[in-house]
């Protein structure tokens, strides 16, 4: 599953279009050049270092899953 911001940033006719793959042994794959996983633990590892768009001062970042995990 791709998040909305990631899928919006990838052109549908770009370099990675039609090059999707998924490795069932490693529980990870790529869709339009964006890594993803159907396994929640692996998905968390893939997406945890990804920054969020927007002004951090107007968002309550302490409610983000990755921040709560560290806290």
PDB file of N, CA, C, O and CB in Angstrom:
ATOM      1  N   UNK A   1       0.851  -1.179   0.000  1.00  0.00           N
ATOM      2  CA  UNK A   1       0.000   0.000   0.000  1.00  0.00           C
ATOM      3  C   UNK A   1       0.891   1.234   0.000  1.00  0.00           C
ATOM      4  O   UNK A   1       1.819   1.331   0.803  1.00  0.00           O
ATOM      5  CB  UNK A   1      -0.965   0.002   1.224  1.00  0.00           C
ATOM      6  N   UNK A   2       0.619   2.154  -0.876  1.00  0.00           N
ATOM      7  CA  UNK A   2       1.369   3.405  -0.947  1.00  0.00           C
ATOM      8  C   UNK A   2       0.612   4.499  -0.223  1.00  0.00           C
ATOM      9  O   UNK A   2      -0.615   4.567  -0.298  1.00  0.00           O
ATOM     10  CB  UNK A   2       1.630   3.809  -2.407  1.00  0.00           C
ATOM     11  N   UNK A   3       1.324   5.338   0.462  1.00  0.00           N
ATOM     12  CA  UNK A   3       0.668   6.483   1.071  1.00  0.00           C
ATOM     13  C   UNK A   3       0.337   7.492  -0.027  1.00  0.00           C
ATOM     14  O   UNK A   3       0.956   7.479  -1.091  1.00  0.00           O
ATOM     15  CB  UNK A   3       1.567   7.126   2.175  1.00  0.00           C
ATOM     16  N   UNK A   4      -0.623   8.352   0.225  1.00  0.00           N
ATOM     17  CA  UNK A   4      -1.081   9.297  -0.795  1.00  0.00           C
ATOM     18  C   UNK A   4       0.019  10.224  -1.266  1.00  0.00           C
ATOM     19  O   UNK A   4       0.127  10.489  -2.463  1.00  0.00           O
ATOM     20  CB  UNK A   4      -2.229  10.112  -0.266  1.00  0.00           C
ATOM     21  N   UNK A   5       0.850  10.731  -0.344  1.00  0.00           N
ATOM     22  CA  UNK A   5       1.890  11.680  -0.744  1.00  0.00           C
ATOM     23  C   UNK A   5       2.947  11.010  -1.596  1.00  0.00           C
ATOM     24  O   UNK A   5       3.490  11.635  -2.508  1.00  0.00           O
ATOM     25  CB  UNK A   5       2.537  12.312   0.481  1.00  0.00           C
ATOM     26  N   UNK A   6       3.253   9.749  -1.320  1.00  0.00           N
ATOM     27  CA  UNK A   6       4.284   9.052  -2.111  1.00  0.00           C
ATOM     28  C   UNK A   6       3.774   8.752  -3.506  1.00  0.00           C
ATOM     29  O   UNK A   6       4.499   8.944  -4.483  1.00  0.00           O
ATOM     30  CB  UNK A   6       4.717   7.747  -1.419  1.00  0.00           C
ATOM     31  N   UNK A   7       2.549   8.288  -3.616  1.00  0.00           N
ATOM     32  CA  UNK A   7       2.024   7.939  -4.923  1.00  0.00           C
ATOM     33  C   UNK A   7       1.777   9.177  -5.770  1.00  0.00           C
ATOM     34  O   UNK A   7       1.857   9.114  -6.997  1.00  0.00           O
ATOM     35  CB  UNK A   7       0.745   7.141  -4.778  1.00  0.00           C
ATOM     36  N   UNK A   8       1.478  10.303  -5.130  1.00  0.00           N
ATOM     37  CA  UNK A   8       1.252  11.540  -5.884  1.00  0.00           C
ATOM     38  C   UNK A   8       2.546  12.074  -6.473  1.00  0.00           C
ATOM     39  O   UNK A   8       2.527  12.771  -7.488  1.00  0.00           O
ATOM     40  CB  UNK A   8       0.613  12.600  -4.989  1.00  0.00           C
ATOM     41  N   UNK A   9       3.665  11.754  -5.848  1.00  0.00           N
ATOM     42  CA  UNK A   9       4.952  12.270  -6.302  1.00  0.00           C
ATOM     43  C   UNK A   9       5.522  11.472  -7.476  1.00  0.00           C
ATOM     44  O   UNK A   9       6.455  11.937  -8.130  1.00  0.00           O
ATOM     45  CB  UNK A   9       5.940  12.266  -5.155  1.00  0.00           C
ATOM     46  N   UNK A  10       4.988  10.288  -7.759  1.00  0.00           N
ATOM     47  CA  UNK A  10       5.501   9.419  -8.814  1.00  0.00           C
ATOM     48  C   UNK A  10       4.637   9.569 -10.057  1.00  0.00           C
ATOM     49  O   UNK A  10       3.418   9.409  -9.994  1.00  0.00           O
ATOM     50  CB  UNK A  10       5.539   7.942  -8.350  1.00  0.00           C
ATOM     51  N   UNK A  11       5.259   9.873 -11.174  1.00  0.00           N
ATOM     52  CA  UNK A  11       4.524   9.981 -12.437  1.00  0.00           C
ATOM     53  C   UNK A  11       4.045   8.605 -12.864  1.00  0.00           C
ATOM     54  O   UNK A  11       4.752   7.612 -12.688  1.00  0.00           O
ATOM     55  CB  UNK A  11       5.405  10.617 -13.542  1.00  0.00           C
ATOM     56  N   UNK A  12       2.846   8.547 -13.424  1.00  0.00           N
ATOM     57  CA  UNK A  12       2.301   7.262 -13.855  1.00  0.00           C
ATOM     58  C   UNK A  12       2.977   6.755 -15.117  1.00  0.00           C
ATOM     59  O   UNK A  12       2.835   5.580 -15.456  1.00  0.00           O
ATOM     60  CB  UNK A  12       0.810   7.376 -14.084  1.00  0.00           C
ATOM     61  N   UNK A  13       3.702   7.604 -15.815  1.00  0.00           N
ATOM     62  CA  UNK A  13       4.408   7.172 -17.021  1.00  0.00           C
ATOM     63  C   UNK A  13       5.916   7.372 -16.864  1.00  0.00           C
ATOM     64  O   UNK A  13       6.625   7.641 -17.834  1.00  0.00           O
ATOM     65  CB  UNK A  13       3.892   7.942 -18.253  1.00  0.00           C
ATOM     66  N   UNK A  14       6.388   7.236 -15.630  1.00  0.00           N
ATOM     67  CA  UNK A  14       7.800   7.473 -15.342  1.00  0.00           C
ATOM     68  C   UNK A  14       8.676   6.260 -15.565  1.00  0.00           C
ATOM     69  O   UNK A  14       8.219   5.230 -16.062  1.00  0.00           O
ATOM     70  CB  UNK A  14       7.957   7.933 -13.940  1.00  0.00           C
ATOM     71  N   UNK A  15       9.917   6.387 -15.201  1.00  0.00           N
ATOM     72  CA  UNK A  15      10.927   5.353 -15.364  1.00  0.00           C
ATOM     73  C   UNK A  15      10.529   4.031 -14.709  1.00  0.00           C
ATOM     74  O   UNK A  15      10.820   2.962 -15.245  1.00  0.00           O
ATOM     75  CB  UNK A  15      12.236   5.828 -14.794  1.00  0.00           C
ATOM     76  N   UNK A  16       9.866   4.099 -13.550  1.00  0.00           N
ATOM     77  CA  UNK A  16       9.559   2.883 -12.797  1.00  0.00           C
ATOM     78  C   UNK A  16       8.183   2.302 -13.108  1.00  0.00           C
ATOM     79  O   UNK A  16       7.835   1.259 -12.554  1.00  0.00           O
ATOM     80  CB  UNK A  16       9.652   3.166 -11.330  1.00  0.00           C
ATOM     81  N   UNK A  17       7.396   2.927 -13.962  1.00  0.00           N
ATOM     82  CA  UNK A  17       6.074   2.419 -14.304  1.00  0.00           C
ATOM     83  C   UNK A  17       6.197   1.039 -14.946  1.00  0.00           C
ATOM     84  O   UNK A  17       6.979   0.845 -15.876  1.00  0.00           O
ATOM     85  CB  UNK A  17       5.342   3.396 -15.251  1.00  0.00           C
ATOM     86  N   UNK A  18       5.430   0.101 -14.448  1.00  0.00           N
ATOM     87  CA  UNK A  18       5.438  -1.254 -14.991  1.00  0.00           C
ATOM     88  C   UNK A  18       6.593  -2.104 -14.493  1.00  0.00           C
ATOM     89  O   UNK A  18       6.771  -3.226 -14.967  1.00  0.00           O
ATOM     90  CB  UNK A  18       5.481  -1.196 -16.476  1.00  0.00           C
ATOM     91  N   UNK A  19       7.384  -1.603 -13.548  1.00  0.00           N
ATOM     92  CA  UNK A  19       8.527  -2.339 -13.008  1.00  0.00           C
ATOM     93  C   UNK A  19       8.258  -2.789 -11.566  1.00  0.00           C
ATOM     94  O   UNK A  19       9.193  -2.968 -10.786  1.00  0.00           O
ATOM     95  CB  UNK A  19       9.800  -1.469 -13.065  1.00  0.00           C
ATOM     96  N   UNK A  20       6.999  -2.967 -11.222  1.00  0.00           N
ATOM     97  CA  UNK A  20       6.618  -3.349  -9.861  1.00  0.00           C
ATOM     98  C   UNK A  20       7.073  -4.780  -9.562  1.00  0.00           C
ATOM     99  O   UNK A  20       7.121  -5.623 -10.457  1.00  0.00           O
ATOM    100  CB  UNK A  20       5.088  -3.221  -9.669  1.00  0.00           C
ATOM    101  N   UNK A  21       7.404  -5.042  -8.309  1.00  0.00           N
ATOM    102  CA  UNK A  21       7.792  -6.380  -7.887  1.00  0.00           C
ATOM    103  C   UNK A  21       7.519  -6.553  -6.403  1.00  0.00           C
ATOM    104  O   UNK A  21       7.383  -5.569  -5.675  1.00  0.00           O
ATOM    105  CB  UNK A  21       9.273  -6.645  -8.199  1.00  0.00           C
ATOM    106  N   UNK A  22       7.441  -7.791  -5.954  1.00  0.00           N
ATOM    107  CA  UNK A  22       7.270  -8.111  -4.537  1.00  0.00           C
ATOM    108  C   UNK A  22       8.011  -9.403  -4.237  1.00  0.00           C
ATOM    109  O   UNK A  22       7.840 -10.393  -4.948  1.00  0.00           O
ATOM    110  CB  UNK A  22       5.761  -8.236  -4.161  1.00  0.00           C
ATOM    111  N   UNK A  23       8.835  -9.407  -3.193  1.00  0.00           N
ATOM    112  CA  UNK A  23       9.594 -10.576  -2.765  1.00  0.00           C
ATOM    113  C   UNK A  23       8.900 -11.147  -1.529  1.00  0.00           C
ATOM    114  O   UNK A  23       8.969 -10.560  -0.449  1.00  0.00           O
ATOM    115  CB  UNK A  23      11.100 -10.210  -2.464  1.00  0.00           C
ATOM    116  N   UNK A  24       8.233 -12.289  -1.686  1.00  0.00           N
ATOM    117  CA  UNK A  24       7.487 -12.888  -0.574  1.00  0.00           C
ATOM    118  C   UNK A  24       8.396 -13.369   0.545  1.00  0.00           C
ATOM    119  O   UNK A  24       7.975 -13.390   1.701  1.00  0.00           O
ATOM    120  CB  UNK A  24       6.651 -14.044  -1.074  1.00  0.00           C
ATOM    121  N   UNK A  25       9.637 -13.758   0.235  1.00  0.00           N
ATOM    122  CA  UNK A  25      10.555 -14.206   1.277  1.00  0.00           C
ATOM    123  C   UNK A  25      10.997 -13.057   2.172  1.00  0.00           C
ATOM    124  O   UNK A  25      11.182 -13.247   3.374  1.00  0.00           O
ATOM    125  CB  UNK A  25      11.769 -14.870   0.654  1.00  0.00           C
ATOM    126  N   UNK A  26      11.166 -11.870   1.603  1.00  0.00           N
ATOM    127  CA  UNK A  26      11.609 -10.705   2.370  1.00  0.00           C
ATOM    128  C   UNK A  26      10.461  -9.782   2.769  1.00  0.00           C
ATOM    129  O   UNK A  26      10.667  -8.806   3.491  1.00  0.00           O
ATOM    130  CB  UNK A  26      12.623  -9.924   1.572  1.00  0.00           C
ATOM    131  N   UNK A  27       9.247 -10.092   2.298  1.00  0.00           N
ATOM    132  CA  UNK A  27       8.053  -9.297   2.606  1.00  0.00           C
ATOM    133  C   UNK A  27       8.218  -7.835   2.226  1.00  0.00           C
ATOM    134  O   UNK A  27       7.817  -6.948   2.980  1.00  0.00           O
ATOM    135  CB  UNK A  27       7.725  -9.402   4.079  1.00  0.00           C
ATOM    136  N   UNK A  28       8.804  -7.578   1.063  1.00  0.00           N
ATOM    137  CA  UNK A  28       8.918  -6.203   0.597  1.00  0.00           C
ATOM    138  C   UNK A  28       8.913  -6.179  -0.921  1.00  0.00           C
ATOM    139  O   UNK A  28       9.241  -7.163  -1.583  1.00  0.00           O
ATOM    140  CB  UNK A  28      10.194  -5.537   1.148  1.00  0.00           C
ATOM    141  N   UNK A  29       8.531  -5.023  -1.450  1.00  0.00           N
ATOM    142  CA  UNK A  29       8.496  -4.857  -2.895  1.00  0.00           C
ATOM    143  C   UNK A  29       8.523  -3.387  -3.249  1.00  0.00           C
ATOM    144  O   UNK A  29       8.724  -2.526  -2.392  1.00  0.00           O
ATOM    145  CB  UNK A  29       7.257  -5.527  -3.490  1.00  0.00           C
ATOM    146  N   UNK A  30       8.318  -3.116  -4.523  1.00  0.00           N
ATOM    147  CA  UNK A  30       8.291  -1.740  -5.011  1.00  0.00           C
ATOM    148  C   UNK A  30       7.122  -1.572  -5.958  1.00  0.00           C
ATOM    149  O   UNK A  30       6.830  -2.451  -6.769  1.00  0.00           O
ATOM    150  CB  UNK A  30       9.620  -1.367  -5.711  1.00  0.00           C
ATOM    151  N   UNK A  31       6.462  -0.444  -5.850  1.00  0.00           N
ATOM    152  CA  UNK A  31       5.360  -0.099  -6.743  1.00  0.00           C
ATOM    153  C   UNK A  31       5.602   1.319  -7.232  1.00  0.00           C
ATOM    154  O   UNK A  31       5.612   2.262  -6.441  1.00  0.00           O
ATOM    155  CB  UNK A  31       3.964  -0.230  -6.027  1.00  0.00           C
ATOM    156  N   UNK A  32       5.797   1.468  -8.535  1.00  0.00           N
ATOM    157  CA  UNK A  32       6.142   2.753  -9.148  1.00  0.00           C
ATOM    158  C   UNK A  32       7.366   3.384  -8.480  1.00  0.00           C
ATOM    159  O   UNK A  32       7.432   4.602  -8.311  1.00  0.00           O
ATOM    160  CB  UNK A  32       4.950   3.713  -9.068  1.00  0.00           C
ATOM    161  N   UNK A  33       8.322   2.551  -8.108  1.00  0.00           N
ATOM    162  CA  UNK A  33       9.576   3.047  -7.542  1.00  0.00           C
ATOM    163  C   UNK A  33       9.544   3.334  -6.056  1.00  0.00           C
ATOM    164  O   UNK A  33      10.542   3.806  -5.513  1.00  0.00           O
ATOM    165  CB  UNK A  33       9.972   4.269  -8.243  1.00  0.00           C
ATOM    166  N   UNK A  34       8.439   3.070  -5.373  1.00  0.00           N
ATOM    167  CA  UNK A  34       8.310   3.318  -3.940  1.00  0.00           C
ATOM    168  C   UNK A  34       8.249   1.977  -3.209  1.00  0.00           C
ATOM    169  O   UNK A  34       7.414   1.128  -3.519  1.00  0.00           O
ATOM    170  CB  UNK A  34       7.044   4.180  -3.631  1.00  0.00           C
ATOM    171  N   UNK A  35       9.146   1.797  -2.234  1.00  0.00           N
ATOM    172  CA  UNK A  35       9.168   0.553  -1.467  1.00  0.00           C
ATOM    173  C   UNK A  35       7.912   0.437  -0.613  1.00  0.00           C
ATOM    174  O   UNK A  35       7.385   1.431  -0.115  1.00  0.00           O
ATOM    175  CB  UNK A  35      10.426   0.482  -0.581  1.00  0.00           C
ATOM    176  N   UNK A  36       7.434  -0.825  -0.453  1.00  0.00           N
ATOM    177  CA  UNK A  36       6.272  -1.080   0.394  1.00  0.00           C
ATOM    178  C   UNK A  36       6.348  -2.508   0.901  1.00  0.00           C
ATOM    179  O   UNK A  36       7.165  -3.301   0.432  1.00  0.00           O
ATOM    180  CB  UNK A  36       4.942  -0.833  -0.378  1.00  0.00           C
ATOM    181  N   UNK A  37       5.494  -2.832   1.861  1.00  0.00           N
ATOM    182  CA  UNK A  37       5.391  -4.189   2.375  1.00  0.00           C
ATOM    183  C   UNK A  37       3.966  -4.447   2.824  1.00  0.00           C
ATOM    184  O   UNK A  37       3.285  -3.540   3.304  1.00  0.00           O
ATOM    185  CB  UNK A  37       6.381  -4.421   3.536  1.00  0.00           C
ATOM    186  N   UNK A  38       3.515  -5.683   2.668  1.00  0.00           N
ATOM    187  CA  UNK A  38       2.215  -6.095   3.177  1.00  0.00           C
ATOM    188  C   UNK A  38       2.316  -6.546   4.633  1.00  0.00           C
ATOM    189  O   UNK A  38       1.297  -6.796   5.277  1.00  0.00           O
ATOM    190  CB  UNK A  38       1.636  -7.217   2.314  1.00  0.00           C
ATOM    191  N   UNK A  39       3.533  -6.652   5.152  1.00  0.00           N
ATOM    192  CA  UNK A  39       3.790  -7.031   6.529  1.00  0.00           C
ATOM    193  C   UNK A  39       3.956  -5.750   7.359  1.00  0.00           C
ATOM    194  O   UNK A  39       4.780  -4.899   7.021  1.00  0.00           O
ATOM    195  CB  UNK A  39       5.056  -7.949   6.635  1.00  0.00           C
ATOM    196  N   UNK A  40       3.190  -5.610   8.429  1.00  0.00           N
ATOM    197  CA  UNK A  40       3.202  -4.374   9.221  1.00  0.00           C
ATOM    198  C   UNK A  40       4.575  -4.047   9.807  1.00  0.00           C
ATOM    199  O   UNK A  40       4.966  -2.880   9.831  1.00  0.00           O
ATOM    200  CB  UNK A  40       2.196  -4.478  10.341  1.00  0.00           C
ATOM    201  N   UNK A  41       5.307  -5.044  10.275  1.00  0.00           N
ATOM    202  CA  UNK A  41       6.616  -4.797  10.866  1.00  0.00           C
ATOM    203  C   UNK A  41       7.604  -4.304   9.821  1.00  0.00           C
ATOM    204  O   UNK A  41       8.343  -3.351  10.069  1.00  0.00           O
ATOM    205  CB  UNK A  41       7.145  -6.061  11.533  1.00  0.00           C
ATOM    206  N   UNK A  42       7.625  -4.934   8.670  1.00  0.00           N
ATOM    207  CA  UNK A  42       8.526  -4.518   7.597  1.00  0.00           C
ATOM    208  C   UNK A  42       8.107  -3.147   7.065  1.00  0.00           C
ATOM    209  O   UNK A  42       8.961  -2.305   6.788  1.00  0.00           O
ATOM    210  CB  UNK A  42       8.536  -5.565   6.454  1.00  0.00           C
ATOM    211  N   UNK A  43       6.814  -2.920   6.922  1.00  0.00           N
ATOM    212  CA  UNK A  43       6.320  -1.618   6.443  1.00  0.00           C
ATOM    213  C   UNK A  43       6.757  -0.497   7.378  1.00  0.00           C
ATOM    214  O   UNK A  43       7.113   0.591   6.924  1.00  0.00           O
ATOM    215  CB  UNK A  43       4.781  -1.632   6.320  1.00  0.00           C
ATOM    216  N   UNK A  44       6.731  -0.759   8.688  1.00  0.00           N
ATOM    217  CA  UNK A  44       7.164   0.253   9.658  1.00  0.00           C
ATOM    218  C   UNK A  44       8.646   0.569   9.473  1.00  0.00           C
ATOM    219  O   UNK A  44       9.047   1.729   9.569  1.00  0.00           O
ATOM    220  CB  UNK A  44       6.897  -0.227  11.103  1.00  0.00           C
ATOM    221  N   UNK A  45       9.450  -0.437   9.212  1.00  0.00           N
ATOM    222  CA  UNK A  45      10.882  -0.205   8.989  1.00  0.00           C
ATOM    223  C   UNK A  45      11.129   0.588   7.709  1.00  0.00           C
ATOM    224  O   UNK A  45      12.050   1.403   7.647  1.00  0.00           O
ATOM    225  CB  UNK A  45      11.631  -1.537   8.927  1.00  0.00           C
ATOM    226  N   UNK A  46      10.314   0.349   6.699  1.00  0.00           N
ATOM    227  CA  UNK A  46      10.482   1.051   5.422  1.00  0.00           C
ATOM    228  C   UNK A  46      10.071   2.514   5.548  1.00  0.00           C
ATOM    229  O   UNK A  46      10.760   3.396   5.035  1.00  0.00           O
ATOM    230  CB  UNK A  46       9.658   0.365   4.317  1.00  0.00           C
ATOM    231  N   UNK A  47       8.963   2.776   6.220  1.00  0.00           N
ATOM    232  CA  UNK A  47       8.406   4.129   6.239  1.00  0.00           C
ATOM    233  C   UNK A  47       8.867   4.985   7.413  1.00  0.00           C
ATOM    234  O   UNK A  47       8.657   6.197   7.385  1.00  0.00           O
ATOM    235  CB  UNK A  47       6.923   4.049   6.256  1.00  0.00           C
ATOM    236  N   UNK A  48       9.479   4.418   8.430  1.00  0.00           N
ATOM    237  CA  UNK A  48       9.849   5.213   9.605  1.00  0.00           C
ATOM    238  C   UNK A  48      10.822   6.347   9.304  1.00  0.00           C
ATOM    239  O   UNK A  48      10.706   7.397   9.937  1.00  0.00           O
ATOM    240  CB  UNK A  48      10.449   4.321  10.641  1.00  0.00           C
ATOM    241  N   UNK A  49      11.778   6.208   8.376  1.00  0.00           N
ATOM    242  CA  UNK A  49      12.686   7.334   8.128  1.00  0.00           C
ATOM    243  C   UNK A  49      12.147   8.367   7.139  1.00  0.00           C
ATOM    244  O   UNK A  49      12.824   9.356   6.860  1.00  0.00           O
ATOM    245  CB  UNK A  49      13.994   6.814   7.622  1.00  0.00           C
ATOM    246  N   UNK A  50      10.947   8.160   6.606  1.00  0.00           N
ATOM    247  CA  UNK A  50      10.399   9.074   5.606  1.00  0.00           C
ATOM    248  C   UNK A  50       9.811  10.311   6.291  1.00  0.00           C
ATOM    249  O   UNK A  50       9.010  10.190   7.217  1.00  0.00           O
ATOM    250  CB  UNK A  50       9.320   8.364   4.750  1.00  0.00           C
ATOM    251  N   UNK A  51      10.209  11.487   5.835  1.00  0.00           N
ATOM    252  CA  UNK A  51       9.694  12.724   6.422  1.00  0.00           C
ATOM    253  C   UNK A  51       8.293  13.020   5.907  1.00  0.00           C
ATOM    254  O   UNK A  51       7.888  12.532   4.852  1.00  0.00           O
ATOM    255  CB  UNK A  51      10.632  13.899   6.113  1.00  0.00           C
ATOM    256  N   UNK A  52       7.573  13.812   6.653  1.00  0.00           N
ATOM    257  CA  UNK A  52       6.224  14.207   6.260  1.00  0.00           C
ATOM    258  C   UNK A  52       6.251  15.627   5.734  1.00  0.00           C
ATOM    259  O   UNK A  52       6.982  16.477   6.242  1.00  0.00           O
ATOM    260  CB  UNK A  52       5.239  14.084   7.446  1.00  0.00           C
ATOM    261  N   UNK A  53       5.435  15.882   4.694  1.00  0.00           N
ATOM    262  CA  UNK A  53       5.322  17.224   4.135  1.00  0.00           C
ATOM    263  C   UNK A  53       4.533  18.117   5.075  1.00  0.00           C
ATOM    264  O   UNK A  53       3.709  17.641   5.856  1.00  0.00           O
ATOM    265  CB  UNK A  53       4.660  17.186   2.752  1.00  0.00           C
ATOM    266  N   UNK A  54       4.787  19.401   4.994  1.00  0.00           N
ATOM    267  CA  UNK A  54       4.013  20.360   5.764  1.00  0.00           C
ATOM    268  C   UNK A  54       4.844  21.055   6.820  1.00  0.00           C
ATOM    269  O   UNK A  54       6.016  20.742   7.025  1.00  0.00           O
ATOM    270  CB  UNK A  54       2.845  19.680   6.408  1.00  0.00           C
ATOM    271  N   UNK A  55       4.215  21.995   7.477  1.00  0.00           N
ATOM    272  CA  UNK A  55       4.856  22.774   8.522  1.00  0.00           C
ATOM    273  C   UNK A  55       4.754  22.019   9.836  1.00  0.00           C
ATOM    274  O   UNK A  55       3.661  21.854  10.378  1.00  0.00           O
ATOM    275  CB  UNK A  55       4.218  24.178   8.642  1.00  0.00           C
ATOM    276  N   UNK A  56       5.877  21.563  10.344  1.00  0.00           N
ATOM    277  CA  UNK A  56       5.897  20.769  11.573  1.00  0.00           C
ATOM    278  C   UNK A  56       5.385  21.574  12.769  1.00  0.00           C
ATOM    279  O   UNK A  56       4.910  20.987  13.742  1.00  0.00           O
ATOM    280  CB  UNK A  56       7.315  20.264  11.852  1.00  0.00           C
ATOM    281  N   UNK A  57       5.473  22.893  12.715  1.00  0.00           N
ATOM    282  CA  UNK A  57       5.021  23.726  13.830  1.00  0.00           C
ATOM    283  C   UNK A  57       3.507  23.744  13.955  1.00  0.00           C
ATOM    284  O   UNK A  57       2.984  24.034  15.030  1.00  0.00           O
ATOM    285  CB  UNK A  57       5.533  25.138  13.665  1.00  0.00           C
ATOM    286  N   UNK A  58       2.798  23.442  12.883  1.00  0.00           N
ATOM    287  CA  UNK A  58       1.339  23.461  12.941  1.00  0.00           C
ATOM    288  C   UNK A  58       0.765  22.068  13.165  1.00  0.00           C
ATOM    289  O   UNK A  58      -0.448  21.919  13.313  1.00  0.00           O
ATOM    290  CB  UNK A  58       0.771  24.052  11.662  1.00  0.00           C
ATOM    291  N   UNK A  59       1.611  21.053  13.193  1.00  0.00           N
ATOM    292  CA  UNK A  59       1.145  19.693  13.402  1.00  0.00           C
ATOM    293  C   UNK A  59       1.572  19.207  14.783  1.00  0.00           C
ATOM    294  O   UNK A  59       2.626  19.592  15.290  1.00  0.00           O
ATOM    295  CB  UNK A  59       1.686  18.757  12.304  1.00  0.00           C
ATOM    296  N   UNK A  60       0.757  18.374  15.372  1.00  0.00           N
ATOM    297  CA  UNK A  60       1.148  17.762  16.641  1.00  0.00           C
ATOM    298  C   UNK A  60       1.939  16.503  16.321  1.00  0.00           C
ATOM    299  O   UNK A  60       1.385  15.405  16.260  1.00  0.00           O
ATOM    300  CB  UNK A  60      -0.103  17.438  17.541  1.00  0.00           C
ATOM    301  N   UNK A  61       3.250  16.677  16.115  1.00  0.00           N
ATOM    302  CA  UNK A  61       4.097  15.566  15.698  1.00  0.00           C
ATOM    303  C   UNK A  61       4.181  14.468  16.751  1.00  0.00           C
ATOM    304  O   UNK A  61       4.568  13.345  16.428  1.00  0.00           O
ATOM    305  CB  UNK A  61       5.480  16.068  15.379  1.00  0.00           C
ATOM    306  N   UNK A  62       3.829  14.762  18.000  1.00  0.00           N
ATOM    307  CA  UNK A  62       3.922  13.738  19.037  1.00  0.00           C
ATOM    308  C   UNK A  62       2.897  12.627  18.843  1.00  0.00           C
ATOM    309  O   UNK A  62       2.989  11.589  19.498  1.00  0.00           O
ATOM    310  CB  UNK A  62       3.742  14.365  20.402  1.00  0.00           C
ATOM    311  N   UNK A  63       1.931  12.822  17.967  1.00  0.00           N
ATOM    312  CA  UNK A  63       0.922  11.796  17.712  1.00  0.00           C
ATOM    313  C   UNK A  63       1.312  10.889  16.553  1.00  0.00           C
ATOM    314  O   UNK A  63       0.622   9.904  16.291  1.00  0.00           O
ATOM    315  CB  UNK A  63      -0.421  12.442  17.426  1.00  0.00           C
ATOM    316  N   UNK A  64       2.410  11.197  15.847  1.00  0.00           N
ATOM    317  CA  UNK A  64       2.850  10.345  14.736  1.00  0.00           C
ATOM    318  C   UNK A  64       3.326   9.017  15.292  1.00  0.00           C
ATOM    319  O   UNK A  64       3.937   8.971  16.359  1.00  0.00           O
ATOM    320  CB  UNK A  64       3.977  11.030  13.909  1.00  0.00           C
ATOM    321  N   UNK A  65       3.049   7.933  14.572  1.00  0.00           N
ATOM    322  CA  UNK A  65       3.402   6.588  15.023  1.00  0.00           C
ATOM    323  C   UNK A  65       4.878   6.444  15.331  1.00  0.00           C
ATOM    324  O   UNK A  65       5.243   5.856  16.350  1.00  0.00           O
ATOM    325  CB  UNK A  65       3.008   5.578  13.985  1.00  0.00           C
ATOM    326  N   UNK A  66       5.744   6.978  14.457  1.00  0.00           N
ATOM    327  CA  UNK A  66       7.183   6.800  14.665  1.00  0.00           C
ATOM    328  C   UNK A  66       7.662   7.580  15.893  1.00  0.00           C
ATOM    329  O   UNK A  66       8.575   7.123  16.581  1.00  0.00           O
ATOM    330  CB  UNK A  66       7.964   7.249  13.415  1.00  0.00           C
ATOM    331  N   UNK A  67       7.075   8.735  16.184  1.00  0.00           N
ATOM    332  CA  UNK A  67       7.463   9.508  17.360  1.00  0.00           C
ATOM    333  C   UNK A  67       6.990   8.807  18.625  1.00  0.00           C
ATOM    334  O   UNK A  67       7.727   8.737  19.608  1.00  0.00           O
ATOM    335  CB  UNK A  67       6.889  10.936  17.290  1.00  0.00           C
ATOM    336  N   UNK A  68       5.762   8.286  18.608  1.00  0.00           N
ATOM    337  CA  UNK A  68       5.250   7.566  19.775  1.00  0.00           C
ATOM    338  C   UNK A  68       6.096   6.332  20.064  1.00  0.00           C
ATOM    339  O   UNK A  68       6.328   5.995  21.225  1.00  0.00           O
ATOM    340  CB  UNK A  68       3.784   7.163  19.558  1.00  0.00           C
ATOM    341  N   UNK A  69       6.557   5.656  19.012  1.00  0.00           N
ATOM    342  CA  UNK A  69       7.390   4.475  19.194  1.00  0.00           C
ATOM    343  C   UNK A  69       8.690   4.825  19.911  1.00  0.00           C
ATOM    344  O   UNK A  69       9.124   4.101  20.807  1.00  0.00           O
ATOM    345  CB  UNK A  69       7.691   3.824  17.845  1.00  0.00           C
ATOM    346  N   UNK A  70       9.308   5.931  19.517  1.00  0.00           N
ATOM    347  CA  UNK A  70      10.560   6.347  20.148  1.00  0.00           C
ATOM    348  C   UNK A  70      10.328   6.837  21.570  1.00  0.00           C
ATOM    349  O   UNK A  70      11.115   6.552  22.472  1.00  0.00           O
ATOM    350  CB  UNK A  70      11.232   7.442  19.323  1.00  0.00           C
ATOM    351  N   UNK A  71       9.233   7.581  21.763  1.00  0.00           N
ATOM    352  CA  UNK A  71       8.933   8.107  23.101  1.00  0.00           C
ATOM    353  C   UNK A  71       8.658   6.976  24.070  1.00  0.00           C
ATOM    354  O   UNK A  71       8.387   7.223  25.246  1.00  0.00           O
ATOM    355  CB  UNK A  71       7.733   9.063  23.055  1.00  0.00           C
TER     356      UNK A  71
END
